Amino acid sequence: MSTSRGARPLAFLSPARIMARIGLRTKTALVVAGTAAIIATLIGFLVHQRTTEDQQRQAARAADAQLLRALDDHAVGIDSDALVNPRELPAALRKAVTDRPVRATYLQSPGGGREPVMWAAARSGDDIVAVRRSYAPQAETQADLERVLIGAGAGATAFGCVLGVAVAAWAGRRIGASARTARRIADGDLTARVRPTGTDQIAELGAAVDTMADALSSRLEAERRVTADVAHELRTPVAGLVTAAGLLPPGRPADLVRKGVDQLRLLVEDVLEVARLDVPGVEQARYEEVQLSSLARRAAAAARGTSSSDGTTPPDDVEVRVCADAIVETDPRRVERILTNLVNNARRHGAPPIVLEVDAPALRVRDHGPGFPDDLLAEGPRRFHTGARGRGTGLGLTIVAGQAQVLGARVTYENPPDGGARATLELPPESGQQRPEER
């Protein structure tokens, strides 16, 4: 038996692993069908046993009554259909009436195509008087009953399967609604709710998801307000620090102060931008036609803060490579912000050469450093978290994710096989008509 690489043959899986791989609908159908099959089997067995016992009892009574008449006729010398000392009398019955003066019956099932016979025998003086009756009608009735019971059991099992699938589908839809709502909440839609109906455990699960969403929404809203309030409160003193730093006399200490104040100003601006992005509907894109290569050059220049008026002077350590240019309709400020943050992240955490590649409608930022941390590749960017190798606040990539969401764009992170890190911004087709650059 051949299997694909990495897959385990089903025969080597334990029952627990097999059940874990089966879906809820199949499990429910199997349980209901199995229960129906067991119940049908037990009922069929009891009905069959009880019917068989009743038929044997009635046949034995009829044979015994016939034997009594035969004994009376034998005693007065009248010929009858009784058998006297028959050789074919079953040995067990012969022994029973020989050892004790009793009347006894015995069901003989000889097989070999011969029909079953009900025997009755007793001693009369030195002779053994016996009668026999055909048990074929009763055997045919039992065979018919077995066929009916098997058909009824199969029908009950099939009905159990259908019922199980229907119940599983009904329960699966309700559980699936809770799961879909939970995924929407995980993706950032804090307005999603299950709003369950009923009082069963599935309704309790939906209510728990709604309660979790309410608590999460309240907590995130409180955190956003605190973050926004702190950032707003810091703007005024930071602006004063920027002004005061500009009045300091030239020198090494003044340069250090200006650098620290500038970093603090950028941090406050990032915190404010994150707070605005956290509010759905506040940030809206403003579309206009723009050339992607021009956006890339401005972003590369803005990453070092040395952008010229025409945006054609990138930093020395960032190469802008144009593979396929295009004019698109998008929000240039937000695209430039995304690219600037990606380039800054590559310059801060990666290593040269850093390449900003334009391959319309995608833009890629590639560096040759240690690559993205595993938790970022698995979970995406998180604010105030940069991984074990990172330095900074983690707000840069958080802003990238927020701005991309406003644009309806997609940002992916990967570590290429030949080393380094690569971030790709894919603009949405519905953001506007794209057309190649005219040369």
C-alpha positions as CSV (number, residue, x, y, z in Angstrom):
1,M,0.0,0.0,0.0
2,S,1.5,3.3,-1.1
3,T,1.0,6.6,0.7
4,S,1.9,10.2,-0.1
5,R,4.9,11.7,1.6
6,G,4.2,12.9,5.1
7,A,0.8,11.0,5.3
8,R,0.2,8.1,7.7
9,P,-1.7,5.1,6.4
10,L,-5.1,4.9,7.9
11,A,-4.4,1.4,9.3
12,F,-1.7,2.8,11.6
13,L,-4.0,5.4,13.1
14,S,-5.5,4.8,16.5
15,P,-9.3,5.0,16.9
16,A,-9.0,8.2,18.7
17,R,-6.9,9.8,15.9
18,I,-9.4,8.4,13.3
19,M,-12.3,10.0,15.2
20,A,-10.4,13.2,15.5
21,R,-10.1,13.4,11.7
22,I,-13.8,12.8,11.1
23,G,-16.1,15.8,10.9
24,L,-19.0,16.5,13.3
25,R,-21.6,15.6,10.7
26,T,-20.1,12.2,10.0
27,K,-19.6,11.5,13.7
28,T,-23.3,12.4,14.5
29,A,-24.5,10.3,11.6
30,L,-22.4,7.3,12.8
31,V,-23.6,7.6,16.3
32,V,-27.2,7.8,15.4
33,A,-26.9,5.1,12.8
34,G,-25.0,2.9,15.2
35,T,-27.5,3.4,18.0
36,A,-30.4,2.6,15.6
37,A,-28.6,-0.5,14.4
38,I,-27.9,-1.7,18.0
39,I,-31.5,-1.1,19.0
40,A,-32.9,-2.8,15.9
41,T,-30.6,-5.8,16.5
42,L,-31.6,-6.1,20.2
43,I,-35.3,-5.8,19.4
44,G,-35.0,-8.2,16.5
45,F,-33.2,-10.7,18.7
46,L,-35.8,-10.5,21.4
47,V,-38.7,-10.8,19.0
48,H,-37.0,-13.8,17.3
49,Q,-36.3,-15.6,20.5
50,R,-39.8,-14.9,21.9
51,T,-41.5,-16.1,18.7
52,T,-39.3,-19.2,18.5
53,E,-40.0,-20.1,22.0
54,D,-43.8,-19.6,21.6
55,Q,-43.8,-21.7,18.4
56,Q,-41.9,-24.5,20.0
57,R,-44.1,-24.5,23.1
58,Q,-47.3,-24.6,20.9
59,A,-45.9,-27.4,18.7
60,A,-44.8,-29.3,21.8
61,R,-48.3,-29.0,23.3
62,A,-50.0,-30.2,20.1
63,A,-47.6,-33.2,20.0
64,D,-48.2,-34.0,23.6
65,A,-52.0,-33.9,23.1
66,Q,-51.6,-36.3,20.1
67,L,-49.4,-38.5,22.2
68,L,-52.1,-38.7,25.0
69,R,-54.7,-39.9,22.5
70,A,-52.2,-42.4,21.0
71,L,-51.5,-43.8,24.5
72,D,-55.2,-44.3,25.2
73,D,-55.7,-46.1,21.9
74,H,-52.6,-48.3,22.5
75,A,-53.9,-49.2,25.9
76,V,-57.2,-50.5,24.6
77,G,-55.6,-52.1,21.5
78,I,-56.9,-49.6,18.9
79,D,-54.7,-48.9,15.9
80,S,-53.6,-45.3,15.5
81,D,-51.0,-43.1,13.8
82,A,-48.7,-43.7,16.8
83,L,-45.3,-45.3,16.4
84,V,-44.4,-48.2,18.8
85,N,-40.7,-48.6,19.5
86,P,-39.6,-46.6,16.4
87,R,-36.0,-47.0,15.4
88,E,-35.7,-43.4,14.2
89,L,-36.6,-42.1,17.7
90,P,-33.9,-39.5,18.7
91,A,-31.5,-41.0,21.2
92,A,-32.0,-38.2,23.7
93,L,-35.8,-38.6,23.7
94,R,-35.4,-42.4,24.0
95,K,-33.1,-42.0,27.0
96,A,-35.5,-39.5,28.7
97,V,-38.6,-41.7,28.6
98,T,-36.6,-44.9,29.3
99,D,-35.0,-43.6,32.5
100,R,-38.1,-42.0,33.9
101,P,-41.9,-42.7,33.4
102,V,-42.6,-39.3,31.8
103,R,-44.0,-37.9,28.6
104,A,-41.4,-35.8,26.7
105,T,-41.1,-33.8,23.5
106,Y,-38.1,-33.2,21.4
107,L,-37.5,-30.9,18.3
108,Q,-35.3,-32.7,15.8
109,S,-33.5,-30.6,13.1
110,P,-31.8,-33.2,11.0
111,G,-30.6,-30.9,8.3
112,G,-29.4,-32.2,5.0
113,G,-32.5,-30.9,3.2
114,R,-34.9,-32.8,5.5
115,E,-37.6,-31.0,7.3
116,P,-37.5,-30.5,11.1
117,V,-39.8,-32.8,13.2
118,M,-41.4,-32.3,16.7
119,W,-41.4,-35.7,18.6
120,A,-43.5,-36.7,21.6
121,A,-42.9,-40.0,23.4
122,A,-43.8,-42.0,26.6
123,R,-43.6,-45.5,27.9
124,S,-46.7,-47.8,27.8
125,G,-45.8,-51.0,29.6
126,D,-42.7,-52.4,28.0
127,D,-43.2,-50.4,24.8
128,I,-42.3,-46.8,23.8
129,V,-45.2,-45.0,22.1
130,A,-44.2,-42.0,20.0
131,V,-45.8,-39.5,17.7
132,R,-44.2,-37.0,15.3
133,R,-45.4,-33.8,13.7
134,S,-43.8,-31.8,10.9
135,Y,-42.2,-28.6,12.1
136,A,-41.8,-27.2,8.6
137,P,-44.6,-24.6,8.8
138,Q,-43.1,-23.1,12.0
139,A,-39.6,-23.1,10.4
140,E,-40.9,-21.2,7.4
141,T,-42.6,-18.7,9.7
142,Q,-39.3,-18.2,11.5
143,A,-37.5,-17.7,8.2
144,D,-40.0,-15.1,7.1
145,L,-39.8,-13.4,10.5
146,E,-35.9,-13.3,10.2
147,R,-36.2,-11.7,6.7
148,V,-38.7,-9.1,8.1
149,L,-36.5,-8.3,11.1
150,I,-33.4,-8.0,8.9
151,G,-35.2,-5.6,6.5
152,A,-36.6,-3.6,9.4
153,G,-33.1,-3.4,11.0
154,A,-31.6,-2.2,7.7
155,G,-34.4,0.3,7.3
156,A,-34.0,1.6,10.9
157,T,-30.2,1.9,10.3
158,A,-30.7,3.8,7.1
159,F,-33.3,6.1,8.7
160,G,-30.8,6.6,11.5
161,C,-28.1,7.7,9.0
162,V,-30.5,10.1,7.4
163,L,-31.6,11.4,10.8
164,G,-28.0,11.7,11.9
165,V,-27.0,13.7,8.9
166,A,-30.0,16.0,9.3
167,V,-29.3,16.6,13.0
168,A,-25.6,17.0,12.3
169,A,-26.3,19.5,9.5
170,W,-28.6,21.5,11.7
171,A,-26.2,21.5,14.6
172,G,-23.3,22.1,12.2
173,R,-24.9,25.2,10.8
174,R,-25.4,26.7,14.2
175,I,-21.8,25.8,15.4
176,G,-20.4,27.0,12.0
177,A,-22.2,30.4,12.5
178,S,-20.4,30.7,15.9
179,A,-17.1,29.7,14.3
180,R,-17.5,32.2,11.4
181,T,-18.4,34.9,13.8
182,A,-15.3,34.1,16.0
183,R,-13.1,34.3,12.9
184,R,-14.6,37.7,12.0
185,I,-13.9,38.9,15.5
186,A,-10.3,37.6,15.2
187,D,-9.9,39.4,11.9
188,G,-10.8,42.7,13.6
189,D,-14.6,42.9,13.0
190,L,-15.6,43.6,16.6
191,T,-19.2,44.3,15.6
192,A,-19.8,40.7,14.6
193,R,-22.3,38.8,16.8
194,V,-23.9,35.4,16.8
195,R,-27.2,36.4,18.5
196,P,-28.2,32.8,19.3
197,T,-31.7,31.5,19.8
198,G,-32.6,28.7,22.1
199,T,-31.3,27.4,25.4
200,D,-29.2,24.4,24.5
201,Q,-25.4,24.1,24.6
202,I,-24.9,25.4,21.1
203,A,-26.9,28.5,22.1
204,E,-24.6,28.8,25.2
205,L,-21.6,28.6,22.9
206,G,-23.0,31.5,20.7
207,A,-23.7,33.5,23.8
208,A,-20.2,32.9,25.1
209,V,-18.8,34.2,21.7
210,D,-20.9,37.3,21.9
211,T,-19.9,37.9,25.5
212,M,-16.2,37.5,24.5
213,A,-16.7,39.9,21.6
214,D,-18.3,42.5,23.9
215,A,-15.5,42.2,26.5
216,L,-12.8,42.3,23.8
217,S,-14.4,45.3,22.1
218,S,-14.7,47.2,25.4
219,R,-11.1,46.4,26.4
220,L,-9.7,47.4,23.0
221,E,-11.8,50.6,23.0
222,A,-10.5,51.5,26.4
223,E,-6.9,50.8,25.3
224,R,-7.4,52.8,22.2
225,R,-8.8,55.8,24.1
226,V,-5.9,55.6,26.6
227,T,-3.4,55.4,23.8
228,A,-5.0,58.3,21.9
229,D,-5.3,60.4,25.0
230,V,-1.7,59.8,26.0
231,A,-0.5,60.7,22.5
232,H,-2.7,63.8,22.4
233,E,-1.4,64.9,25.8
234,L,2.2,64.4,24.6
235,R,1.8,66.4,21.4
236,T,2.0,69.8,23.1
237,P,5.1,69.1,25.3
238,V,6.8,67.3,22.4
239,A,6.1,70.3,20.2
240,G,7.7,72.6,22.9
241,L,10.7,70.2,23.1
242,V,11.1,70.4,19.3
243,T,11.0,74.2,19.4
244,A,13.4,74.4,22.4
245,A,15.8,71.9,20.8
246,G,15.9,74.1,17.7
247,L,17.1,77.1,19.8
248,L,20.0,75.2,21.3
249,P,23.5,76.4,20.2
250,P,25.2,74.1,17.7
251,G,27.2,71.3,19.2
252,R,27.3,67.6,20.0
253,P,25.0,67.8,23.0
254,A,22.4,69.8,20.9
255,D,22.5,67.2,18.1
256,L,21.9,64.4,20.6
257,V,18.9,66.3,22.1
258,R,17.5,67.1,18.7
259,K,17.8,63.4,17.6
260,G,16.1,62.2,20.8
261,V,13.3,64.8,20.5
262,D,12.8,63.9,16.8
263,Q,12.5,60.2,17.7
264,L,10.0,61.0,20.4
265,R,8.0,63.2,17.9
266,L,7.9,60.3,15.4
267,L,6.8,57.9,18.1
268,V,3.9,60.1,19.2
269,E,2.8,60.5,15.6
270,D,2.9,56.8,15.1
271,V,0.8,56.2,18.2
272,L,-1.7,58.7,17.1
273,E,-1.9,57.1,13.6
274,V,-2.5,53.7,15.2
275,A,-5.2,55.1,17.4
276,R,-7.0,56.6,14.3
277,L,-6.7,53.3,12.4
278,D,-8.2,51.4,15.3
279,V,-11.5,53.3,14.7
280,P,-13.5,51.8,11.9
281,G,-14.6,54.3,9.2
282,V,-12.5,57.2,10.5
283,E,-9.7,56.6,8.0
284,Q,-10.9,56.7,4.3
285,A,-8.8,56.5,1.2
286,R,-8.6,59.4,-1.3
287,Y,-8.0,58.0,-4.8
288,E,-6.1,59.6,-7.6
289,E,-4.1,58.5,-10.5
290,V,-0.4,58.0,-9.7
291,Q,2.6,56.2,-11.2
292,L,3.9,53.3,-9.1
293,S,7.6,53.9,-9.8
294,S,7.2,57.5,-8.7
295,L,5.6,56.4,-5.5
296,A,8.4,53.9,-4.9
297,R,11.1,56.5,-5.3
298,R,9.3,59.0,-3.0
299,A,8.9,56.3,-0.4
300,A,12.6,55.3,-0.6
301,A,13.6,58.9,-0.3
302,A,11.2,59.6,2.6
303,A,12.6,56.6,4.5
304,R,15.8,58.6,5.1
305,G,14.0,61.9,5.3
306,T,15.9,63.4,2.3
307,S,13.2,63.4,-0.4
308,S,13.8,65.9,-3.1
309,S,11.0,68.0,-4.6
310,D,10.5,65.6,-7.5
311,G,10.9,62.5,-5.4
312,T,13.7,61.0,-7.5
313,T,16.5,60.8,-5.0
314,P,16.3,57.6,-3.0
315,P,18.6,56.8,0.0
316,D,22.0,55.4,-1.0
317,D,21.4,52.0,0.6
318,V,18.0,51.4,-1.1
319,E,17.7,50.4,-4.7
320,V,14.5,51.1,-6.6
321,R,14.1,48.5,-9.3
322,V,11.3,48.8,-11.8
323,C,10.2,45.5,-13.4
324,A,6.7,46.5,-14.6
325,D,5.5,50.0,-14.1
326,A,1.9,51.2,-14.2
327,I,-0.4,54.1,-13.5
328,V,-3.0,53.2,-11.0
329,E,-5.8,54.9,-9.2
330,T,-5.1,54.7,-5.4
331,D,-4.4,56.8,-2.4
332,P,-0.7,57.8,-2.9
333,R,-0.2,59.0,0.6
334,R,-1.2,55.7,2.2
335,V,0.8,53.6,-0.4
336,E,3.8,55.8,0.3
337,R,3.4,55.5,4.0
338,I,3.2,51.7,3.7
339,L,6.4,51.5,1.5
340,T,8.2,54.0,3.8
341,N,7.6,51.9,6.8
342,L,8.6,48.7,5.1
343,V,11.8,50.3,3.9
344,N,12.5,51.7,7.4
345,N,11.8,48.3,8.9
346,A,14.3,46.7,6.4
347,R,16.9,49.3,7.1
348,R,16.5,48.9,10.9
349,H,16.3,45.2,11.2
350,G,17.7,43.8,8.0
351,A,20.9,44.3,6.1
352,P,21.9,45.7,2.7
353,P,21.4,45.5,-0.2
354,I,17.8,46.7,0.2
355,V,15.7,46.6,-3.0
356,L,12.3,48.2,-3.5
357,E,10.9,46.4,-6.5
358,V,8.0,47.7,-8.6
359,D,6.2,44.8,-10.4
360,A,2.7,46.3,-11.0
361,P,0.4,45.8,-9.3
362,A,2.7,44.5,-6.6
363,L,5.5,46.3,-4.8
364,R,8.2,44.4,-2.9
365,V,10.8,45.4,-0.3
366,R,13.6,42.9,0.0
367,D,16.6,42.9,2.4
368,H,19.4,40.4,3.1
369,G,19.3,40.4,6.9
370,P,18.4,37.6,9.3
371,G,14.8,37.5,8.1
372,F,11.4,38.0,9.8
373,P,10.9,36.3,13.2
374,D,8.8,33.1,13.2
375,D,6.0,34.7,15.3
376,L,5.6,37.5,12.8
377,L,5.3,35.0,9.9
378,A,2.8,33.0,11.8
379,E,0.7,35.7,13.5
380,G,1.4,38.9,11.6
381,P,2.7,42.2,13.1
382,R,1.7,43.1,16.6
383,R,2.1,46.5,18.2
384,F,4.9,47.0,20.8
385,H,6.3,43.6,19.7
386,T,9.3,43.2,17.4
387,G,10.6,39.7,18.3
388,A,13.8,38.6,20.0
389,R,16.1,40.3,17.4
390,G,14.0,43.4,17.0
391,R,14.5,46.9,18.3
392,G,11.8,49.5,18.4
393,T,8.1,49.6,19.2
394,G,6.6,47.4,16.5
395,L,4.3,50.2,15.4
396,G,5.7,50.5,11.9
397,L,4.3,47.2,10.6
398,T,1.1,47.7,12.6
399,I,0.6,51.0,10.7
400,V,1.4,49.1,7.5
401,A,-1.4,46.6,8.3
402,G,-3.9,49.3,9.1
403,Q,-3.2,51.4,6.0
404,A,-3.4,48.3,3.8
405,Q,-6.8,47.5,5.3
406,V,-8.1,51.0,4.5
407,L,-6.9,50.5,0.9
408,G,-8.2,47.0,0.7
409,A,-4.7,45.9,-0.1
410,R,-2.8,42.8,1.0
411,V,0.6,42.7,2.7
412,T,2.5,39.4,3.0
413,Y,5.8,38.6,4.8
414,E,8.2,35.8,3.9
415,N,11.8,34.7,4.3
416,P,13.1,33.7,0.8
417,P,15.1,30.4,0.6
418,D,18.3,32.3,-0.3
419,G,18.1,34.4,2.9
420,G,16.9,37.8,4.0
421,A,13.3,39.0,4.3
422,R,10.7,40.1,1.7
423,A,7.5,42.1,2.2
424,T,5.0,42.3,-0.6
425,L,2.2,44.9,-1.0
426,E,-0.5,43.8,-3.5
427,L,-2.8,46.6,-4.5
428,P,-6.4,45.5,-5.0
429,P,-7.7,45.3,-8.6
430,E,-10.9,47.2,-7.6
431,S,-8.8,50.2,-6.4
432,G,-8.9,51.6,-9.9
433,Q,-8.0,51.0,-13.5
434,Q,-4.4,50.0,-14.0
435,R,-2.6,50.7,-17.3
436,P,1.0,50.3,-18.3
437,E,3.2,53.3,-18.2
438,E,3.4,55.1,-21.5
439,R,6.9,55.6,-22.7
